[in-house]
């Protein structure tokens, strides 16, 4: 009787939560609609982050932020092993069973428990390293987040697999908003740095509860011979790749902070964030939508290739103009956004604008490797790219932070990008020549925006920075767009995007109006 109940539960679960064949019908519309929702969620999160930084900065002092920041640095690095890449394994598989997802769920729970115990054991050592006994108690409290987060991994993965981007957006925004309110109340009541600690716990707890309620999926007891081993191997590759990428990405801050001090590091990080944050608002939604979309169409080689190239070309249509405008208007952008006290960050911001020509368009390798289940290539991708990144920082180190960024800009486009594009074309429907053809076809867009914007800036250099932006940005955009439409592939990509957006908008809202909503 019990076995029949388990079989019925598995059958219902696979029908309601695991099947994805119905998504293949009009998947382009689903992707575009998901883009609207994910973009809206990103905008809401950006606003909450901004308010959070402004309000909590007035309720707490920098020492309290720094105290929690010490522990979060360790937690975030160890936390790479919390998901174990098993969420991507669930999203990527063309077909998956109730028992496979259940086994992955229990692996996440056990793994997160092990990490929590490790952090508890490490707490006194970390407190000794930072010479502050309060770190011990903060780390003990934050170790709970591993268990909370690990228990929601598969539920979030199933929502992504079903392309329920609206539900995911609501979970993220509501969790952030509730934790922000709680942190403000605790800070106002005098709980000091514990307000920030509780904020992290509330986020993890809210995501856990909302993901379980929204998904509706429930795990079965673990069992053997479920065929989950290849998925674990894929997840291990992704985890190692992410760990290597995180280490490479933080090496510049470590080197600058150790060798040049806090002030140069502050200029460096602000210039980097100023340019990277807007790009993240584009890259994160695209990646979160495209990986499940590509995973669903991986059995149709031509459809996969066409979908990927369209997404790549649309990204290039954003990245090249953005990088060109930032380079041409580096000085007024820094002075207007950060203030006149940050003028020394202008050269660094200009150098990061050169990095932006290639760095966002190298992230496409992860889309390919994750959606095709190529965990080994993802590990090679991050290992090689990380080695090039660290080597660039070391080469530029004698010339200070600016030398490090300039070295990164040149090695990114001449070494890292070719390596990644070579790995992309090793197998699968997307060839290396496809990616290079798209990249080189859109590279003239950078020139089309940079030249008129620079000429406009040269003519108004005597004006105030805000006036320079008000004049040069519209001028550069208008002339750059007109010149870009002279090239066939950018013109066709822009027309395709416009048609799809218009069709999706009509279907999304026209149907609502027709139904009286």
N, C-alpha and C positions, 0 to 999 in steps of 0.2 A: 504493500500500500504506500509506504514511504517513498519507494523508488518511483512509483507512478506519479506521486506528487512532485518529486524533483524533476522528472521528465516533463511534466506539464508546465512547471515553472520555467524550465529552460526553454521550452518551445514558445511560451508567451513572451519571454524576455527577448529571444532572438527575433521574433516577429516585430515587437514594438520598439526595441532599443538598439538592435545590432544591424538590421538590414538597411542597405543604402541604395538598392536598385531603383527605388522611386525617385531618388534625387537626380538621376541621370536625365530625367525629363526636364528640359529647359534649365539646365544647370547654369547657363550664362546669366539668366535672369536672377537665379538664386544668389549667384556670386555678386552681382551688382547690388542687389537689395541688401545682401550681407555687408557690402562695402559701405552703404549708407549708414547702417546700424552701427557697425564697428567704428566708423569715422565719428559718428555722434558720441559713442561711448568714450572714444579717445579724447574728444573735445571736453566732455564732462569731467573726465579724470584729470585733464590738464588744468581745468578751472579749480577743481578741488585741491589739487596739489599746490597751486598758486595761493589759494586762500589759506591752506594749511600752513604753508611756509610763513605767510605774513602774520597770521593770528598767533600761532604757537611761538614765533620768534619774539612776540611782545609779552607772552606769558611765562616763558622760560629763558634762562640765560645760556650763552654759548657753551659753558662748561657742562651743563646738563645734556645738551645735544651731543657734545663730544664724548661724554661718558657712555651713552647708549650707542653712539657711533662706533666706539671701540669694539663693542661686542657684536654689533651688526656686521662689521667687516668679517669677523670670524664665522658668524652664523651664515652669511651669504655665501662664503667660499665653501663651507662644509655642505650647505644646502643644495649645491649642484648635484650631490649624490642622493638627494631625497626622492626625486622623481624617477631616477634611474633610466630615463629615456623611454619608459614604458607607456607614457601617455601618447607619444608619437607613434609607437608601435601599434597601439590600438587604432589610432586615426588612419594610419597608412595602409593597414591590411584591407585587401579587397573583400575578403570574407573572414568573419571571426565568430567564435562560438561563445555561449554563455559561460562555459567552464574555463575557456581561455581568459576571458576578461576577469572572471572571479579569481583565478590563480594569480593574475597580474595584480589585482587589488590586494590580495593577502601578501604578496611580495612587497608591495609599496608600504603596507602597514608594518610588516616586520622590519623592513629596511629603515623606515622612519623611526621606529622604536630603538633600533641599534644606534642610529645617529644621535637620538636624544640622550641615551646612556653615555655615549662618547663625549657629548658636550658637557654633561654633568661631571664626568671624570676630568675633563680638561679645564673646568671652571677655575680651580685654584691656581693652575699653571698660568692661565691667561691673566688672572688677577695679579700674580707675581710679576708677569712680563710688563704690565701697565702700572705696577706699583700702586694699585688702588683696590682695597678689599671689597668695595661695593660692586666691583665687576663680577665677583663670584655669584652674588644673589641675582644680578641681572641675567647672567648666563643661565643660571638654573631655571629662571622663569621662562626665558625665551626658548629653552630646549623643548618646551611643550609644543611650540609651533610646528616642530617637525612631525609630530604625531597627528596634529590637526590637519596639516597640509597633505601629508601622505594618505590620509583617509579620504581625501576628496579628489585625488588625481584621476582615477578612472571615471568618475562621474563627469568631471569636466571634459575628459577625453571623449566620452560618448556624446556629449552635447556638441562638441566640435565635429565629431564624425557624422552626426546627423545634420550638421550645418545650421544649428540653432544659435546663430550669432546674437540674436536679440536677447535670448536668455542669458548667454555668457556676459553680454554687456551689462545687463541689469545686475547680475551677481557682482561683478567687479565694482560698478559705480555705487550700489547700495552698501556694499561692504566697506568701501573707502569712506563714504559719507557717515555711516554709523560710527566707525572707529574715530573719525575726525571729531565728531561731536563729543564722544566719550572722553577723548584726550583733552579737549578744551575744558570740559567740566572738571576733570581731575586736576588739570593744571591750575585752574581757577581756585580750586579748593585747597591748593597747597601741596599736592602730592609730588611736585617737582619732577625728577626724571622718571618716576614710576608712571607718569601719564603717558610717556612715549613707549614704555615697555608694554603697558596694558593696550595701547593702540595696536601694536603688532599682534597681540593675542586676540584682540577683538576681530581684526581683519581675517585672520586664519579661521577663527570660529564661525564667523558669518559666512565665509565662502563654503565651509564644510556643510553647514545647515542648509544654505540656499541651494547648493549643488545637489545634495541628496533629495531635497524636496522637488526641485525643478526637473531633475533627470528622471526620477521615478524608478531607476534601476536599483536592484538589490543583489548583492553577491551571493553565490552559493558557497557551500563548504569546499575547501580545496580538494583536489583529487589528482591522481597521477595520470600519465599518458594523455594529456590534453593537447599535446603538440605545441606547447608554449615555448620550447627551448629556442627555436630560431628568433622569436620575438625578444627573448631575454638577451640573446647575443647582439641583436640590433640595438637594443636599449643600452647595453654596456658600451658599445662603440660610440653612441651619441653622447653618453655621459662623460666618457674620457675626452671626447672632442670638445664638449662644452667646458670642461675643466681646463684644458690646455688653452682654449680661447680666452677664458677669464683671466688666467695667469698672464698671458701675453698682453691683454688689454689693460691690466693694472701695472705692468712693469714700468711704464713711463712715469706714472705718479710716484712710484717707489723711488726711482732713480732721481727724479727732480727734487722730491722732498728730502732725500738723504744728502744729495750733493749741493743743492742750490738754496734750500731753505723754504720757509712757508710762503713768503711773499711771491717769489717766482712761480711757485706751485699754484697759488691762488689765481694769478693772472692766466696761467696755462689752463687750469680747469674751467674758469669762467669763459675763456675764449672757445674752448672745446664744446662746452655745454650750449653756449649761445648758438653754435652752428649745428650741433648734433640733435638738439631737442626738436626743432621743426622737422628734420629728416625722419626722426623716429615716429612722428605723428603720421608719416606717409608709409614708412616701411613696416611698422607693426601691423596695421590693418591689412596691408597687402599680403604679408606672410601668413597671418592668422586665417585668411580666407583662401589663399591660393594653395597652400599645402593640402587641406582636405579636398579642394576641388580637383587638383591634379591626382590625388590618391584615388578619387572616384573614377577617373577616366584613364587610369594607367593601362588598362587592357586594350584601349584603342590608341595605337601609336600615333596616328596622324592627328587625331583630336587632341592628344596630350601635347604634341609638339606645337600645334597651332595655338592652344590655350596658353602655353608657357610663353611663346614668343610675343603674343599680344600683351601679356602682362609685363614682360620685360621692356617692350617698346613704350608702353605707357609710363613705366617707371623712368625710363631714359628721358621721356618728354618732360618730366618734372625735374629730374636731378640736374641735367645740364643747364637749363636756364637758372635754376636756383643757385648752383655753384658759381655761375658767371656773374649774377647780380651781387652775390656776397663778396666776391673778389673785387669787383669794380667799386662797390660802395662800402668797403670794409670800415673805413674811418667813420663816416657818419652813422653807420649802423651801431658800432660800438659806443660812440659818444652819446647817441640818443637813448639806447637801451640800458647801458650800464652806467653812463655818466662820465663827466670829464675826468674824474679821478682814475679812470681805467684806460686812459689813452695808450699806456704801454702795452695793452693787450691787442692793439690794432695789428701789428706785424704777425702775431700769433694767429689771430683770426683770419688774416689773409692767407697764411700758410695752410690752415685747416680748410679753407675754401678750395685750395688746390687738391688736398686729400679727397674732398667731396666729389671731385670729377670721377674718381674710380671706385672709392670705397663702397658706396651704396650698391653699385652695380656688380660688386664682387659677392654680395650677400646672396645672389640668386643661386649660387652653388648649393646652399643649404636647402632651398626649395626643391631642387632636383633630387638630392641625395635622400632627403627625408620622405618625399612622396614616392620614390621608387624603392625604398627600403635598403638603400646602399649605405649601411652603417660604416663599413670599412672605408669607403671613399669619403664619408663625412669626417672620419678620424684623420685620414690623410689630408683632407682639405684644411682642417683647423691646425694640424701639426705643421704643415708646410707654411700656411699663411702666418701662423704664430711665430715660427722661426724667422720668417722674413721681417715681420713687425719688430721683434726684439733686436734683430741685427740692424735694422734701420735706426732704432733708438740709440744703439751703441755707436754706430757710425757717426751720427749727428751729435753725440754727447759732448765732444770737445768744443762745439760752438753753442752750447747751452740749449735751452728749451726750443728756441726758434730753429736751431740746426737739426734738432730731433724731428720736428714736424716736417721740415723741408725734405729731409732724408726719407721720411715716411711717404711723403707725397710722390716722390720719384720712384721709390721701390714698389709702391702700391700699383702704379700703372705699368711699370716696365718689367716687374718680376712677379708680384703676387697675382695680378689679374691674369697673365698668361698661364700661370700654374693652375689656377682655379678653373679657367675655361678649358684647359686640357683635360682635367679630371672630369668635368661635366660631360665631355664628348666621348669618354672611354666606352660607355655603353648606354643603351636606351635610345629613344627616338630623337633626342635633341643632340645635334652634332656640334663640335667645337666651331666649325665654320659658320653654323647658324648664329651662334652667340656673337662671334666677332663681326659678322656681317651686320647684325643689328647695332652693335656698339659703334662701329665706324660710320654707319649710315646716320646716326644721331649726333655724332661728335660735332659736325658743323653747327648744330643748334647752339652749342656753347659759344662759338664765335659770333653767331648771329645775335646773341643777347649781350655778350661782353663788349663788343666794339661800340655799338650805339650808346650803351649805358656809360661806358668810360668817356666817350666824347661829350655826352651830356654833363657828366660830373666835372670834367675839365672846364666847361664853360660857366659853371656856377660855384667854383671852389671858394670864392670870396663870401658866399652866402652862409647862413647859419646851418648847422648839420640837419636840423629838422626840415628846413626849406630845401636843402639838397635832396633829401629823400623824397619829399613831396613832388619835386620836379623830375628827378631822375628815374624813380621806380616806374611811374606810368609811361614815361618816354621809352625807357628800355624795354618794358613789356610790350608796348604797342609796336615799336619798330622790330623788336626781336621776333614777335609772333608773325608779323608780316613777312619777314625774311625766312622764317622757318617753314612757312607754307609754300615756299618755292621748291622745297625738297619733297620728293614723292612719298617716301615712306613715313616721315613725320606727318605729312598732310593726311595720308590715308589713316594713320593711327588716330589722329585727332578727330577725323570725321567718324571713324568707327566708334570711338568712345562717346562722342556726342549722340550718335544714333542710339546706342545702347542705353545711355543715361536717359534720353528722352522717352524711349520705349518703356524702360523700367519705371520711370516716374509716372507715366500715363497709366500703366497697369496697376501700380501701387496705389496711386491716389484717385485715379479715374474710377476704379472699381469701388473704392470707398465712398466716393460721392454718389455713385450710381446706387449704392446700397443704403444711402441716407446716413452714413457714418460721419 
